[in-house]
Amino acid sequence: MGFEVPPWKCFSVLMAAYPLTAVTPSKAGDFVRAYYLKDEIPMTRTIGSVLTEKIFDVVVLIAFSLLGMIYCQCYEFIWLFVISLALISLFVLVLRRGLSLPISSSWNDRIDNIALSMRSLLDNRALFVKITLYSILIWILAMLQILMFFFALDIDVDLLYLFANMPIAIFIGMLPISIGGMGTRDAAIIFLFSDYGTISELLAVGILFSLFRYWLLSVIGLLFMNRLTKN
């Protein structure tokens, strides 16, 4: 979007957002980044960048799940993911072309600022490909981490089955009905991987997921939150 933010500042902002991300439904705490960067970037533009990041995350997870389902011949949820991809594509198209609503010009300007991040990426194909590859790599590493949670409990789960079904559990954990997805995501893991372990073992996988991907980072993030808030 044309803004220069040092890598360490980006890292600090990401870490400082974790404490709120862990206790808000659907990881809504991520939008606090806009507050931390308000002196460098207009808040609506930072909100747009967070929204763009979430779109990339969702699309990559859907792609993983679709490929895994095709490999495992589990077609029960494919229609849901195809519809989701269609809706996301429509949403991105609207952001790309812009949308003038019958509201005040100031609010239309805010909406336009939110859409700037996605438009900037779509106008720069090389950067779009680069960000896509980064997103894929990040989620591959995340899936390998989750695989280690299963192995730590002596649960031998098929990797491609994990790629097919773990995104479903993650999406269920994003529903705005629990803190940090705990409970809903755990129940989904127990249901989806019931052929691989007992209820207590799979619950332990869910607890490890929450511990390492939310709570441990949140505790560390409190230090960054304290420093940025003071500044």
Backbone hydrogen bonds, N-H to C=O, Kabsch-Sander energy under -0.5 kcal/mol:
donor,donor_aa,acceptor,acceptor_aa,energy
5,V,3,F,-0.6
10,C,6,P,-2.2
11,F,7,P,-2.6
12,S,8,W,-2.6
13,V,9,K,-2.5
14,L,10,C,-2.4
15,M,11,F,-2.5
16,A,12,S,-2.4
17,A,13,V,-1.0
18,Y,14,L,-0.7
18,Y,15,M,-0.9
21,T,17,A,-2.3
22,A,18,Y,-2.4
23,V,19,P,-0.6
23,V,20,L,-0.6
24,T,20,L,-0.7
24,T,21,T,-0.6
27,K,24,T,-1.2
28,A,25,P,-1.7
30,D,27,K,-1.9
31,F,28,A,-1.8
32,V,29,G,-2.0
33,R,30,D,-1.8
34,A,31,F,-1.4
35,Y,32,V,-0.9
36,Y,32,V,-1.7
37,L,33,R,-1.9
38,K,35,Y,-1.2
40,E,37,L,-1.5
41,I,37,L,-3.0
45,R,42,P,-0.8
46,T,42,P,-1.7
47,I,43,M,-2.5
48,G,44,T,-1.8
49,S,45,R,-1.8
50,V,46,T,-2.2
51,L,47,I,-2.3
52,T,48,G,-2.3
53,E,49,S,-2.2
54,K,50,V,-2.2
55,I,51,L,-2.0
56,F,52,T,-2.2
57,D,53,E,-2.4
58,V,54,K,-2.6
59,V,55,I,-2.5
60,V,56,F,-2.5
61,L,57,D,-2.4
62,I,58,V,-2.5
63,A,59,V,-2.4
64,F,60,V,-2.6
65,S,61,L,-2.5
66,L,62,I,-2.7
67,L,63,A,-2.4
68,G,64,F,-2.6
69,M,65,S,-2.7
70,I,66,L,-2.3
71,Y,67,L,-2.1
72,C,68,G,-2.6
73,Q,69,M,-0.9
74,C,69,M,-2.2
75,Y,73,Q,-0.7
78,I,75,Y,-0.6
81,F,77,F,-1.8
82,V,78,I,-2.5
83,I,79,W,-2.1
84,S,80,L,-2.0
85,L,81,F,-2.6
86,A,82,V,-2.0
87,L,83,I,-2.3
88,I,84,S,-2.5
89,S,85,L,-2.5
90,L,86,A,-2.1
91,F,87,L,-2.3
92,V,88,I,-2.7
93,L,89,S,-2.2
94,V,90,L,-2.1
95,L,91,F,-2.2
96,R,92,V,-2.4
97,R,93,L,-2.3
98,G,94,V,-1.8
101,L,99,L,-0.8
103,I,101,L,-2.8
108,N,104,S,-1.9
109,D,105,S,-2.3
110,R,106,S,-1.7
111,I,107,W,-2.3
112,D,108,N,-2.3
113,N,109,D,-2.2
114,I,110,R,-2.1
115,A,111,I,-1.7
116,L,112,D,-0.7
116,L,113,N,-0.7
117,S,113,N,-0.5
119,R,115,A,-2.2
120,S,116,L,-2.7
121,L,117,S,-1.9
122,L,118,M,-2.4
123,D,119,R,-1.7
124,N,120,S,-0.6
124,N,121,L,-0.9
125,R,123,D,-0.6
128,F,124,N,-2.4
129,V,125,R,-2.6
130,K,126,A,-2.1
131,I,127,L,-2.8
132,T,128,F,-2.2
133,L,129,V,-2.5
134,Y,130,K,-2.3
135,S,131,I,-2.4
136,I,132,T,-2.3
137,L,133,L,-2.6
138,I,134,Y,-2.7
139,W,135,S,-2.1
140,I,136,I,-2.1
141,L,137,L,-2.4
142,A,138,I,-2.0
143,M,139,W,-2.3
144,L,140,I,-2.1
145,Q,141,L,-2.1
146,I,142,A,-2.3
147,L,143,M,-2.3
148,M,144,L,-1.7
149,F,145,Q,-1.3
150,F,146,I,-1.6
151,F,147,L,-2.4
152,A,148,M,-2.5
153,L,149,F,-0.8
153,L,150,F,-0.9
154,D,151,F,-2.0
155,I,150,F,-2.6
156,D,154,D,-0.6
157,V,155,I,-1.2
162,L,158,D,-2.1
163,F,159,L,-2.3
164,A,160,L,-1.7
165,N,161,Y,-2.0
166,M,162,L,-2.8
169,A,165,N,-1.6
170,I,166,M,-2.4
171,F,167,P,-2.8
172,I,168,I,-2.4
173,G,169,A,-2.0
174,M,170,I,-0.9
174,M,171,F,-0.7
175,L,172,I,-1.2
177,I,175,L,-2.7
178,S,175,L,-0.8
180,G,178,S,-0.6
181,G,178,S,-0.6
182,M,179,I,-1.9
184,T,182,M,-0.9
185,R,181,G,-2.7
187,A,183,G,-2.3
188,A,184,T,-1.9
189,I,185,R,-2.3
190,I,186,D,-2.4
191,F,187,A,-2.2
192,L,188,A,-3.1
193,F,189,I,-2.1
194,S,191,F,-0.9
196,Y,193,F,-2.1
197,G,193,F,-0.9
202,L,198,T,-2.5
203,L,199,I,-2.4
204,A,200,S,-1.8
205,V,201,E,-1.5
206,G,202,L,-2.0
207,I,203,L,-2.1
208,L,204,A,-2.5
209,F,205,V,-2.4
210,S,206,G,-2.2
211,L,207,I,-2.7
212,F,208,L,-2.7
213,R,209,F,-2.3
214,Y,210,S,-1.3
215,W,210,S,-2.5
216,L,211,L,-3.0
218,S,214,Y,-2.1
219,V,215,W,-2.2
220,I,216,L,-1.9
221,G,217,L,-2.6
222,L,218,S,-1.2
222,L,219,V,-0.5
223,L,219,V,-0.5
223,L,220,I,-1.2
224,F,220,I,-0.8
225,M,221,G,-2.9
226,N,222,L,-2.4
227,R,223,L,-1.8
228,L,224,F,-2.7
229,T,225,M,-2.6
230,K,226,N,-1.8
231,N,227,R,-2.0
